Amino acid sequence: MGAPNAAITPQSHASRRWAVRIRLLRGSLSYFWHGLVRRPMALLGGIVVLVYILAAIFAPHITVHDPIKGDLHKRLLPPAWQDGGDPAHLLGTDSLGYDILTRMIFGTRVSLLVGFLSVGIFVAVGTALGALAGYYGGLLDNVISRVTDLLLAFPLLIFAIAVVAFLGPGLTNLMVALSLKGWVGFFRLVRGEMMAEKTKEYVKAAKVVGQSDLAIIASEIMPNIVHSVLVLATLRLGSMVQAAAALDFLGLGVQPPTPVLGRMVGEGRNFILNAWWISTFPGIAIVLLVVSINVFGEGLRDILDPRQKVE
């Protein structure tokens, strides 16, 4: 008789499982990259968003000017390529002598911070509540669903303005105002996906082998719907950047002297005839960022759509 096969230990089983996960991850990344390359607009949008993120991270190393310290002797300087411009201030200065480009770079940092943190809260709250409501149903589902129906009756911007007006302006209150309603979309998405998935055979098989409800939700169902959550999160990021800019424009968001793109647009409207650059360049930065996020998000949706994989 030959030598018996070595017993499979828990350690070897775990290592094999991790090896399978790594191979699956590599395959998914390869599929995502090839799908992105086949969609040039989505790829371009992703590159632009990446540039914004890198600029926000390395903002102190990109410019030599102080974003909260102006020079009144250099107020209202035009862009460097116009008559009277200063090469040290590429996009000109505002009414207080702040360098426009510097404040735009640091303002992008604040806009992305608000967007990412807000969407992170949306995902955490909406996914958790949607998973529980969709899986268990009953009274929990009814109560949360009625709350979401009530919140959906209010437009996001009007609701956020009311909350910030009650709490007062500031970065924390701005994020609270956006988060109180933003989780609803994730709740409805996850709830619907959970209700569809919980009736499938693999969930019944997991129950038969004795897995707990939380284990089934976390390890069996969520991996099958996480792509939908990721796509919605990407699209919501652009909406949150836009909403935050609108509140900043109205003076209800982040307060001076912290630079933010929306307030820069608002501050420049009184000088639009003789110093157009104060509002124009921050406005272009907001539009470009939001459009790039949305284009990338739409490409991501097409790539991660299971129907696209079959074609």
SULVEN-V347499 format. One record per pair of residues at least 4 apart in sequence whose ideal C-beta (glycine too) atoms are under 8 Angstrom apart, sorted by the first residue. I is the first residue (numbers start at 1). J is the second residue. Records with the same first field share a line. If there is no record, write none. Layout:
I=J  J
This chain:
8=12  13
9=13
10=14
11=15
12=16
13=17
14=18
15=19
16=20
17=21
18=22
19=23
20=24
21=25
22=26
23=27
24=28
25=29
26=30
27=31
28=32
29=33
30=34
31=35  303  309
32=36  303  304
33=37
34=38
35=39  299  302  303  308
36=42  43  46  299  303
37=43
39=43  299  302  303
40=44
41=45  295  299
42=46  295  296  298  299  300  302  303
43=47  299
44=48  292  295
45=49  291  292  293  294  295  296  299
46=50  292  296  299
47=51
48=52  288  289  292
49=53  289  292  293  296
50=54
51=55
52=56  108  112  289  292
53=57  112
54=58
55=59  62  105  108
56=105  108  109  112  113
57=109
58=62
59=63  105  106  108  109
62=105
63=99  101  102  105
65=69  89  99  101  102
66=102
67=98  99  102  103  105  106  259
68=98  257  258  259
69=98
70=74  75  93  94  96  97  98
71=75  93  97
72=96  97
73=97
74=86  89  93  97
75=93  94  95  96  97
76=92  93  94  95  271  274  275
77=84  85  86  89  92  93
78=82  83  84  85  92  275  277
79=85  90  91  92  277
80=85  86  87  89  90  91  92
81=85
82=92
85=89  92
86=93
89=93  99  100  101
90=101
91=99  100  101  104  277  281
92=100  275  277  278
93=97  98  99  100
94=98  100  103  264  267  268  271  275  278
95=267  271  275  278
98=102  103  259
99=103
100=104  264  277  278  281  282
101=105  281
102=106  259
103=107  259  264  282
104=108  259  261  264  281  282  285
105=109
106=110  259
107=111  259  260  261  264  282  285
108=112  261  285  289
109=113
110=114  171  254  258  259  260  261
111=115  241  244  245  260  261  262  286  289
112=116  241
113=117
114=118  171  174  175  178  240  241  244  254
115=119  237  238  240  241  244
116=120  237
117=121  175
118=122  175  178  179  182  240  244
119=123  182  233  236  237  240
120=124
121=125  175  179  182  183
122=126  179  182  183  185  186  233  236
123=127  186  229  233
124=128
125=129  179  183  186  187
126=130  182  183  184  185  186  187  189  190
127=131  186  187  190  222  229
128=132
129=133  144  183  187  191
130=134  186  187  188  189  190  191  193  194
131=135  190  191  194  217  221  222
132=136  140  217
133=137  140  141  144  145  187  191  194
134=141  190  191  192  193  194  195  198
135=194  198  213  216  217  221
136=140  141  213
137=141  195
138=142
139=143
140=144
141=145  191
142=146
143=147
144=148  187
145=149  191
146=150
147=151
148=152  184  187  188
149=153
151=159  180  181  184
152=184
154=158  159  181
155=159
156=160  178  181  182  239  243
157=161  243  246  247
158=162
159=163  177  180  181
160=164  174  177  178  181  243  247
161=165  177  247  250  252
162=166
163=167  173  176  177  180
164=168  169  173  174  177  247  252  253
165=252
167=173  176  177
168=173
169=173  174  251  252  253  254  255
170=174  253  254  255
171=175  253  254  258
172=176
173=177
174=178  244  247  252  253  254
175=179
176=180
177=247
178=182  240  243  244
179=183
182=186  236  240
183=187
184=188
185=189  232  236
186=190  229  232  233
187=191
188=192
189=193  228  229  232
190=194  225  229
191=195
192=196
193=197  224  225  228
194=198  217  221  225
195=199
196=200
197=203  221  224  225
198=203  221
199=203
200=204
201=205
202=206  220
203=207  216  220  221
204=208
205=209
206=211  215  216  220
207=211  216
211=215  216  219  220
212=216
213=217
214=218
215=219  220
216=220  221
217=221  222
218=222
219=223
220=224
221=225
222=226
225=229
226=230
227=231  304
228=232  304
229=233
230=234  300  304
231=235  297  300  301  304
232=236
233=237
234=238  293  296  297  300
235=239  293  294  297  298  301
236=240
237=241  293  297
238=242  289  290  291  293  294  297
239=243
240=244
241=245  286  289  290  293
242=246  286  290
243=247
244=248  253  260  262
245=249  260  261  262  265  286
246=250  262
247=252  253  262
248=252  253  254  260  261  262  263  266
249=262  263  265  266
250=266
251=263  266
253=260  262  263
254=258  260  263
256=263
259=263  264
260=264
261=265  282  283  285  286
262=266  282  286
263=267
264=268  278  279  282
265=269  279  282  283  286
266=279
267=278  279
268=272  275  276  277  278  279  280  282
269=279
271=275  276  278  279
272=276  278  279
276=280
277=281
278=282
279=283
280=284
281=285
282=286
283=287
284=288
285=289
286=290
287=291
288=292
289=293
290=294
291=295
292=296
293=297
294=298
295=299
296=300
297=301
298=302
299=303
300=304
301=305
302=308
303=308
304=308
305=309
306=310
307=311
